[in-house]
Amino acid sequence: MDIASVGLLSSRSIDAFIDHPHVLDGAIGRTLAYLATSLVLGLRLWMRIPQGRGIRLRPYQISALIAGFTGAILVIHGTLAEAVDPFSAAFSMEETPVYFSDYRHMLLHTIYGNAWVAYVILLTTGVLLIRRPWPAWLCGLGAGLALAVCGHSGEYGLDEPLYWLGAMHLLLALTWIGGLSVLVMARLAGGWQADFPALQYFSRVALPVFILIVLTGLARLGLQYVYEQGLGAVYLIMLGCKLIAVAGVVASAAGLRALLKAQPFSERRYDNGLGTEVFFAALLIIATALLTQLPPR
């Protein structure tokens, strides 16, 4: 790629952020919403085994509620502010004010707003009923489906293959991220005791789930390309960042699996490797949130 091409891509990236001034706050909001939902699914994943029944649930519940509500508010406000005056950042230092009636109309009379209302209700119910397996699982999965409605997967309707493939990809990813988040708290923040059998359990679960995440992600990307009849340069750049994060997660996870098979088992090396995987997982979540905010074309 020559210098002119790099300059063109950089210019397009800057233009995308100028034309859509609420991309970053929307991405932060979606990241928080993803994290909140993943905690519900991750807790239920760990509570399936004896070692996970000693988890102190209150900190996770509070974190999920704060992240979920904050994320929903950020996304809803950013979406509505841009819809009311999409060019305010590009042409004026003053934004058109957003009134309460605007929020009420969007939340009650649009599919996008209905989905966010459903997300908040399902997330709250799932957090409150986290000790009850089936209600918590169903609410967590429902919250994930609501988030999929608010992304590119839901733009062509809920009866389209793109939505269901995208929703499956998102739910698998959130379950894996949630399980990893709970494990990190156990190992690195002095939470409940995740012993060697617990680490083996997560390794056995995480591998097939992550393989399905990659496969459904690739299939979803191909379907998105067909629906959009191509993908934009800025979208592809962010997609490349996401793939780099995926490669980092794969490499880190492979190292952790090797450590679990090594004798003697080194907890210090495992925790160091876990920190590296968390770093790439965080990049993956942020890249996914930004992709959801950016127009595919």
Secondary structure, 3 states (H helix, E strand, C coil): CCHHHHHHHHHHHHHHHHHCCCHHHHHHHHHHHHHHHHHHHHHHHHCCCHHHHHCCHHHHHHHHHHHHHHHHHHHHHHHHHHHHCCCHHHHCCCCCCCCHHHHHHHHHHCHHHHHHHHHHHHHHHHHHCCCCHHHHHHHHHHHHHHHHHCCHHHCCCCCCHHHHHHHHHHHHHHHHHHHHHHHHHHHHCCCCCCCHHHHHHHHHHHHHHHHHHHHHHHHHHHHHHHHHCCCCHHHHHHHHHHHHHHHHHHHHHHHHHHHHHCCCCCHHHHHHHHHHHHHHHHHHHHHHHHHHHCCCC
